[in-house]
């Protein structure tokens, strides 16, 4: 890994069996003419149990390491562009830059629900307090290969504000 995150051809160091299975599948599939998209911590503008926002706001304690994040509407546009170009191989699809889970919840608190309460903790505290059973994966994905295809996603520190504002609008519409 260089200073700008893990590139598509970097050797992986998965912390869990689940991550190893994904890496193993990639190592087999990359020998075939297929498109493999790697995303990280998917976040969406709509409330959904699999949305990172929904997952994080359920916790009273949230950890703080920086990670890459993939905004789902951006992912869908990227899939269209890469398939239209008939691209094959492995591509990282993440909004450039990093953000921590605690920063996401802080924005949720600021934009969506000012009454939301949580405590920011370190990854070490996550384990010493017994709040995590499995090892947590924290990583930054390098998106230079995607950008070399002319696909430029908005940086996460800008996009996350739009996501939260849209997320709030969807919640308000669904409660009317």
C-alpha angles and dihedrals in degrees: 000000000000124000092278098060136268115329123213093257098044116116110258127234102194114190096207142042090247091056091047091055091054091049091047091051091049091051090055099039095048088071090066131066095262136124114239117190119195115200131179132217098342115224127185140188092237129070110254132150090242094050113108091228092057091047096049098046090057090068125083089202123046127187125231115218117128116250141169116260131200118213106214099221088052090049091053092051090048092051089054093049095047094046091047087055089047091232122176132191134054121319129178110224109195133126107258118261130028140270133184125235088241091055089052091053091046089056090046088054092047099044109022111025121008091186093061112118128199142147123237113224138173123251088250090057089050089064101033090054091048093240094132126052098183129046111267119231115226118180147147118224120215109227100188092113091055091047090050086063089059093256110133117178122197112262113263094239088063099032095051091065091054090046093052093047091051091044089055091049091052091050092050092048091050093052095053 
